[in-house]
């Protein structure tokens, strides 16, 4: 196994031997980038569970079920992202400690209960995650890794759809522009 030290949190990037024809250099660049997205995805997954458990108000059941459904979608993406890291010979870093150090999502406001406040918080989390996934797609394009581009394009489509479902709960009276 090869190890290389990076400047980011003094972490060691470990690669296992693989017959994957992508160069070791590209894999050494990709694995930490994908691991960052894994941390973000795990954080997002748990933020959705936080909203699911604690939402209250007149739209309780609709939001409770919506947040749980999105949680399940994100859970599937977490697994696919982690597996991509391992396919490249890397080590998926999915521990709570690793996620807490690496996630770039804002901390979820744990003391809220009102459904509209949860909708606003989940909207921010999904939007931030989507933006980071768009950046990841660009980085994977630059590193000439179509499989990672494809994976994160799939994730982005799902996140955009989830964002649409959540935002629909707050858009009934607001229109950005008229066609």
Number of C-alpha atoms within 10 A of each C-alpha: 8 11 12 11 11 12 7 9 9 9 12 14 17 18 20 14 12 13 8 11 8 13 9 17 9 14 22 20 14 22 25 22 15 24 24 22 24 26 28 25 29 23 27 27 24 16 25 26 18 21 28 23 13 16 22 19 11 11 13 16 13 11 22 19 12 18 27 18 16 24 23 15 16 23 17 14 23 23 15 16 23 22 15 21 23 16 17 24 21 25 19 22 19 19 10 12 10 14 20 16 11 19 20 18 20 14 13 19 14 12 8 16 16 16 22 18 15 26 21 14 21 24 19 16 24 25 17 16 23 20 14 18 22 16 13 21 20 14 18 22 15 11 17 13 16 13 12 22 21 14 15 25 16 12 23 20 12 17 22 16 14 23 20 14 15 21 15 11 16 13 11 8 6 7 7 6 5 4 3
